[in-house]
Amino acid sequence: MVYAYNLIMFFGLGVLLSFMSVFFTTETSLTASQVTMMMSFAPIISFFSTNFFAFISDKTRQHKKVLMTAMVLAIITSITLATVAQYEAVALVILSYVVFSFFMSSPGALSDNFVMQYSNIKNIPYGRIRLFGSLGYAIAGQVAGYLTDSFGLTIIFWVYALCIFIPLIFVPKFPDIEDVDDHEEEVTVESKGIYKNLVQNKPYVATIIVSFFILGSVQATGTFFGLYITQHANLSLTFLGTTILISAGTEIPMMFFSDKLIEKFGAYKILAVSATLNTIRFLAYFFFPVKWVIIAVTLTHGVGYGSAFTSVMHLIGENVSAKVRASAISINTTVAIGLGSFAITFLGSIFLDARSIYVALAAFEFIGLLLCLYLILRHKEFKQ
């Protein structure tokens, strides 16, 4: 059930996110710079929405109802955006996108709380469950290329809506987080209590800072990569789908083995390797916008993102109480990954194009690498 949930939901996200920037530039009157500017604010919007839903979830302990509400609203606003985009009203398109962005990211962050809970109950490594999301995303990359060629780019919103509706049916059968956490130490669920608890958690704060630079940079590629492939590398939408299939496909084995790798080497060493590979990959995109180079460096995505994401979630699960875990995950999604993505995307929309932005992405990854090395050395000194 949880496996199918992740597979279907991430298939829908893969279809949508991979082609959304291309959709706005080709199907609306918005220019490429206007599209990147508009989409750069999505992480800021999701910062408020995801933390709002996570707080309500932790506060009320009605985790399933909050998740289902967010999913229904994501479906409605997705269909609304697809309909509004058919008209030439730019202001209405932007407004519809803002509203859709408010609800789009919340189901993913809230779902991770249940996935981690299921992982704990069944004693199954988180990565082995989450890899089905990567599988769904990988399949989406290839299928979406054919869907958009056959039915037009508007189909991505309808596919996304369907792929949120089907997992919605599974939510009532998820394990009840409140029932299985009764043995834990009570944590105050007032607004200040939740966030004060997290801010005072130094290992968690360190994880968030590293996630900001490493995962935030990778997340930003979702906005620029479609434009990079079509406008700078001059390649087709089908090739874009192929690269998404490759990148998401490489996540699957890495997520399967990530638990053993983390246990053997440590989460921060895995993150350091990820940052190194991402730096090389992004510089290659800038210097060599050639088909075979793009494919070659995209093969590193499994380690660069799959292992990095699993390592961050491992650190959150290890250092944060389940009573405030929904908020902890949402902060990672919005503050770390989201604001990191916003900083780069906003910068790119003003000063850079979809090719030169990869220099900025490489710089962020390199900073993340330096932070990981510092934390590894500090950890050794502490143990000694």
C-alpha positions as CSV (number, residue, x, y, z in Angstrom):
1,M,0.0,0.0,0.0
2,V,2.7,2.5,1.0
3,Y,4.8,1.3,-1.9
4,A,2.0,1.9,-4.4
5,Y,1.2,5.2,-2.8
6,N,4.8,6.5,-3.4
7,L,5.0,5.0,-6.9
8,I,1.8,6.7,-8.1
9,M,2.2,10.0,-6.4
10,F,5.8,10.5,-7.6
11,F,4.8,9.4,-11.1
12,G,2.4,12.4,-11.1
13,L,5.0,14.7,-9.7
14,G,7.5,13.6,-12.3
15,V,5.1,14.3,-15.2
16,L,4.2,17.7,-13.8
17,L,7.5,19.1,-12.6
18,S,9.6,17.9,-15.5
19,F,7.5,19.8,-18.1
20,M,5.9,22.7,-16.2
21,S,8.4,25.3,-17.2
22,V,8.2,24.2,-20.8
23,F,4.4,24.4,-20.6
24,F,4.4,28.0,-19.4
25,T,6.9,29.2,-22.0
26,T,5.1,27.4,-25.0
27,E,1.4,27.4,-24.0
28,T,1.1,30.8,-22.4
29,S,2.3,34.3,-23.4
30,L,4.8,34.4,-20.6
31,T,8.5,34.7,-21.6
32,A,11.2,32.4,-20.3
33,S,12.5,35.0,-17.8
34,Q,9.0,35.6,-16.5
35,V,8.4,31.9,-16.1
36,T,11.6,31.4,-14.1
37,M,10.8,34.5,-12.0
38,M,7.2,33.2,-11.3
39,M,8.4,29.7,-10.5
40,S,11.2,30.9,-8.3
41,F,8.5,32.0,-5.7
42,A,7.0,28.6,-5.4
43,P,9.4,27.6,-2.6
44,I,8.5,30.7,-0.7
45,I,4.8,29.9,-1.1
46,S,5.3,26.3,-0.1
47,F,7.3,27.5,3.0
48,F,4.1,29.0,4.4
49,S,1.7,26.2,3.1
50,T,3.8,23.2,4.1
51,N,4.7,24.5,7.5
52,F,1.0,25.5,8.0
53,F,-0.3,22.0,7.2
54,A,2.5,20.4,9.2
55,F,1.8,22.5,12.3
56,I,-1.9,21.7,12.1
57,S,-1.0,18.0,11.7
58,D,1.2,18.0,14.8
59,K,-1.1,20.3,16.8
60,T,-4.3,18.4,16.2
61,R,-2.8,14.9,15.8
62,Q,-5.2,14.5,12.9
63,H,-2.5,13.5,10.5
64,K,-4.7,11.6,8.0
65,K,-7.4,14.3,7.7
66,V,-4.8,17.0,7.2
67,L,-3.0,15.0,4.5
68,M,-6.3,14.2,2.7
69,T,-7.4,17.8,2.8
70,A,-4.1,19.0,1.3
71,M,-4.4,16.3,-1.5
72,V,-8.0,17.3,-2.4
73,L,-7.0,21.0,-2.7
74,A,-4.0,20.1,-4.8
75,I,-6.2,18.2,-7.2
76,I,-8.7,21.1,-7.5
77,T,-6.1,23.8,-8.0
78,S,-4.2,21.7,-10.6
79,I,-7.3,21.3,-12.8
80,T,-8.1,25.0,-12.3
81,L,-4.6,26.0,-13.5
82,A,-4.8,23.8,-16.5
83,T,-8.1,25.4,-17.4
84,V,-7.1,29.0,-16.8
85,A,-3.8,28.6,-18.8
86,Q,-5.9,28.2,-22.0
87,Y,-6.7,31.9,-21.9
88,E,-4.5,34.9,-22.6
89,A,-5.0,36.4,-19.1
90,V,-1.4,36.5,-17.8
91,A,-2.4,37.9,-14.4
92,L,-5.0,35.1,-13.9
93,V,-2.4,32.4,-14.9
94,I,0.1,33.8,-12.4
95,L,-2.6,33.9,-9.7
96,S,-3.7,30.4,-10.4
97,Y,-0.1,29.2,-10.3
98,V,0.4,30.9,-6.9
99,V,-2.7,29.2,-5.5
100,F,-1.7,25.8,-6.9
101,S,1.8,26.2,-5.5
102,F,0.3,26.7,-2.0
103,F,-1.1,23.2,-2.1
104,M,1.2,21.3,-4.4
105,S,4.1,20.6,-2.1
106,S,2.2,19.8,1.2
107,P,1.1,16.3,0.4
108,G,4.7,15.1,-0.2
109,A,6.0,16.5,3.1
110,L,3.1,15.1,5.1
111,S,3.4,11.8,3.3
112,D,7.0,11.4,4.4
113,N,5.9,11.4,8.0
114,F,3.8,8.3,7.4
115,V,6.5,6.7,5.3
116,M,9.0,7.1,8.2
117,Q,6.4,5.8,10.7
118,Y,5.7,2.7,8.5
119,S,9.5,2.2,8.2
120,N,9.8,2.2,12.0
121,I,6.8,-0.2,12.5
122,K,7.9,-2.7,9.9
123,N,11.6,-2.3,10.5
124,I,12.2,-1.5,6.8
125,P,14.8,1.0,5.8
126,Y,13.3,4.3,4.7
127,G,15.2,4.3,1.5
128,R,13.7,0.9,0.4
129,I,10.2,2.4,0.6
130,R,11.1,5.8,-0.9
131,L,12.8,4.1,-3.9
132,F,9.3,3.4,-5.2
133,G,8.8,7.1,-5.5
134,S,12.0,7.3,-7.5
135,L,10.7,4.5,-9.7
136,G,7.5,6.4,-10.3
137,Y,9.5,9.5,-11.2
138,A,11.7,7.6,-13.5
139,I,8.8,6.0,-15.4
140,A,7.2,9.5,-15.6
141,G,10.2,11.0,-17.3
142,Q,9.9,8.7,-20.3
143,V,6.1,8.4,-20.4
144,A,5.6,12.2,-20.1
145,G,7.6,12.8,-23.2
146,Y,5.3,10.6,-25.3
147,L,2.2,12.0,-23.5
148,T,3.1,15.6,-24.2
149,D,4.0,14.8,-27.8
150,S,0.6,13.0,-28.3
151,F,-1.8,15.1,-26.3
152,G,-0.1,18.4,-25.7
153,L,1.5,19.9,-22.6
154,T,-1.8,20.6,-20.8
155,I,-2.0,16.8,-20.1
156,I,0.6,17.1,-17.4
157,F,-1.9,18.8,-15.0
158,W,-4.6,16.1,-15.5
159,V,-2.1,13.3,-15.0
160,Y,-0.9,14.9,-11.8
161,A,-4.5,15.3,-10.5
162,L,-5.2,11.7,-11.2
163,C,-2.0,10.5,-9.5
164,I,-2.9,12.5,-6.4
165,F,-6.5,11.2,-6.4
166,I,-5.6,7.5,-6.5
167,P,-3.1,7.6,-3.5
168,L,-5.8,9.6,-1.6
169,I,-7.8,6.4,-1.4
170,F,-4.9,4.7,0.5
171,V,-4.5,7.3,3.2
172,P,-7.2,6.1,5.6
173,K,-5.3,2.7,5.9
174,F,-2.0,4.4,6.9
175,P,-0.7,3.6,10.4
176,D,-2.0,6.0,13.1
177,I,1.1,8.0,14.2
178,E,-0.5,9.0,17.5
179,D,-1.3,5.4,18.5
180,V,2.3,4.1,18.0
181,D,4.0,7.1,19.7
182,D,2.3,7.0,23.1
183,H,5.4,5.6,24.7
184,E,7.5,8.7,23.7
185,E,8.2,11.6,25.9
186,E,5.5,14.2,25.6
187,V,6.4,17.3,23.6
188,T,4.5,20.5,23.9
189,V,2.5,21.0,20.7
190,E,2.0,24.8,21.0
191,S,3.4,26.7,18.1
192,K,6.4,28.1,20.0
193,G,7.0,24.7,21.7
194,I,7.3,22.8,18.4
195,Y,9.7,25.2,16.7
196,K,11.7,26.0,19.9
197,N,12.2,22.3,20.3
198,L,13.6,22.0,16.8
199,V,15.8,25.1,16.9
200,Q,17.4,23.9,20.1
201,N,18.2,20.6,18.4
202,K,21.7,21.3,17.2
203,P,22.1,18.1,15.1
204,Y,18.8,18.9,13.4
205,V,19.9,22.5,12.6
206,A,23.2,21.2,11.2
207,T,21.2,18.8,8.9
208,I,19.0,21.7,7.7
209,I,21.9,23.9,6.8
210,V,23.6,21.1,4.8
211,S,20.3,20.3,3.1
212,F,19.9,23.9,2.1
213,F,23.1,23.9,0.0
214,I,23.0,20.3,-1.3
215,L,19.4,19.4,-1.8
216,G,18.3,22.9,-2.5
217,S,20.6,23.2,-5.4
218,V,19.4,19.9,-7.0
219,Q,15.8,21.0,-6.4
220,A,16.4,24.2,-8.4
221,T,17.2,22.2,-11.5
222,G,13.5,21.3,-11.8
223,T,12.9,24.9,-12.9
224,F,15.8,25.3,-15.3
225,F,16.5,21.9,-16.7
226,G,13.6,21.8,-19.2
227,L,14.6,25.2,-20.6
228,Y,18.3,24.2,-20.6
229,I,17.6,21.1,-22.7
230,T,15.2,22.7,-25.2
231,Q,16.8,26.2,-25.5
232,H,20.5,25.8,-24.9
233,A,21.2,22.2,-25.7
234,N,18.6,22.3,-28.5
235,L,17.3,18.9,-27.8
236,S,13.8,17.5,-27.9
237,L,11.1,17.0,-25.2
238,T,11.5,13.2,-25.7
239,F,15.2,13.6,-24.8
240,L,14.2,15.6,-21.8
241,G,12.0,12.7,-20.7
242,T,14.9,10.3,-21.3
243,T,17.2,12.3,-19.0
244,I,14.6,12.3,-16.3
245,L,14.2,8.5,-16.7
246,I,17.9,8.1,-16.3
247,S,18.3,10.5,-13.3
248,A,15.3,9.1,-11.4
249,G,16.2,5.5,-12.4
250,T,19.6,5.9,-10.8
251,E,18.0,6.8,-7.5
252,I,16.4,3.4,-7.2
253,P,19.5,1.2,-6.5
254,M,21.1,4.0,-4.3
255,M,18.0,4.3,-2.2
256,F,17.8,0.5,-1.8
257,F,21.4,0.3,-0.5
258,S,21.5,3.7,1.2
259,D,20.7,2.4,4.6
260,K,23.7,0.0,4.5
261,L,25.9,2.8,3.1
262,I,24.9,5.2,5.8
263,E,25.4,2.5,8.5
264,K,28.9,1.8,7.2
265,F,30.2,5.3,6.3
266,G,27.9,7.7,8.1
267,A,25.3,10.1,6.7
268,Y,27.6,13.1,6.4
269,K,30.2,11.2,4.4
270,I,27.5,10.1,1.9
271,L,26.4,13.8,1.7
272,A,29.9,14.9,1.0
273,V,30.2,12.4,-1.9
274,S,26.9,13.6,-3.2
275,A,27.9,17.3,-3.1
276,T,31.2,16.4,-5.0
277,L,29.3,14.6,-7.7
278,N,26.7,17.3,-8.0
279,T,29.4,20.0,-8.4
280,I,31.0,18.1,-11.2
281,R,27.7,17.4,-12.9
282,F,26.5,21.1,-12.8
283,L,29.8,22.3,-14.2
284,A,29.6,19.8,-17.0
285,Y,26.1,21.1,-17.9
286,F,27.6,24.6,-18.2
287,F,30.7,23.8,-20.1
288,F,29.5,20.9,-22.3
289,P,25.8,21.2,-23.4
290,V,26.2,18.1,-25.5
291,K,23.9,15.1,-25.6
292,W,26.2,12.4,-24.5
293,V,27.9,14.5,-21.8
294,I,24.5,15.4,-20.4
295,I,23.6,11.7,-20.3
296,A,26.9,10.7,-18.7
297,V,26.8,13.2,-15.8
298,T,23.1,12.7,-15.3
299,L,23.9,9.1,-14.3
300,T,25.4,10.5,-11.1
301,H,22.0,11.8,-9.9
302,G,21.3,8.6,-8.0
303,V,24.2,9.4,-5.5
304,G,23.9,13.2,-5.9
305,Y,20.2,13.3,-4.9
306,G,18.9,9.8,-4.0
307,S,21.6,9.0,-1.4
308,A,21.7,12.6,-0.2
309,F,17.9,12.8,0.4
310,T,17.9,9.5,2.2
311,S,20.8,10.6,4.4
312,V,19.0,13.8,5.4
313,M,15.8,11.9,6.2
314,H,17.9,9.4,8.2
315,L,19.4,12.2,10.2
316,I,15.9,13.7,10.9
317,G,14.5,10.4,11.9
318,E,17.5,9.8,14.2
319,N,17.5,13.2,15.9
320,V,13.9,14.3,16.0
321,S,11.0,13.1,18.1
322,A,8.0,11.7,16.2
323,K,5.8,14.1,18.1
324,V,7.2,17.0,16.0
325,R,8.5,15.0,13.0
326,A,5.9,16.4,10.6
327,S,7.1,19.9,11.3
328,A,10.7,18.8,11.2
329,I,10.2,17.3,7.7
330,S,8.3,20.3,6.5
331,I,11.0,22.7,7.6
332,N,13.6,20.6,5.7
333,T,11.3,20.7,2.6
334,T,10.6,24.4,2.8
335,V,13.4,26.2,4.6
336,A,16.3,24.0,3.6
337,I,15.3,22.6,0.2
338,G,12.7,25.2,-0.7
339,L,14.6,28.4,0.2
340,G,17.8,27.0,-1.2
341,S,16.0,26.4,-4.5
342,F,14.4,29.9,-4.3
343,A,17.7,31.7,-3.8
344,I,19.2,30.1,-6.8
345,T,16.1,30.3,-9.0
346,F,15.4,33.9,-8.2
347,L,19.1,34.8,-8.9
348,G,18.9,32.9,-12.2
349,S,15.7,34.6,-13.3
350,I,17.4,38.1,-12.9
351,F,21.0,37.7,-13.8
352,L,21.5,34.3,-15.4
353,D,20.1,32.1,-18.1
354,A,19.1,28.4,-17.9
355,R,22.7,27.4,-18.8
356,S,24.9,29.8,-16.7
357,I,22.7,29.1,-13.6
358,Y,24.6,25.8,-13.3
359,V,27.7,27.7,-12.2
360,A,25.7,29.0,-9.2
361,L,24.4,25.6,-8.5
362,A,27.9,24.2,-8.5
363,A,29.0,26.9,-6.1
364,F,26.2,26.0,-3.7
365,E,27.1,22.3,-3.8
366,F,30.8,23.1,-3.1
367,I,29.8,25.1,0.0
368,G,27.7,22.1,1.1
369,L,30.7,19.9,0.6
370,L,32.8,22.1,2.8
371,L,30.2,22.0,5.5
372,C,30.0,18.2,5.4
373,L,33.8,18.0,5.7
374,Y,33.7,20.3,8.7
375,L,30.9,18.3,10.4
376,I,32.8,15.0,9.8
377,L,36.0,16.4,11.3
378,R,34.1,17.8,14.3
379,H,32.3,14.5,14.8
380,K,35.7,12.7,15.0
381,E,37.1,15.2,17.5
382,F,34.0,14.8,19.6
383,K,34.3,11.0,19.6
384,Q,38.0,11.2,20.6
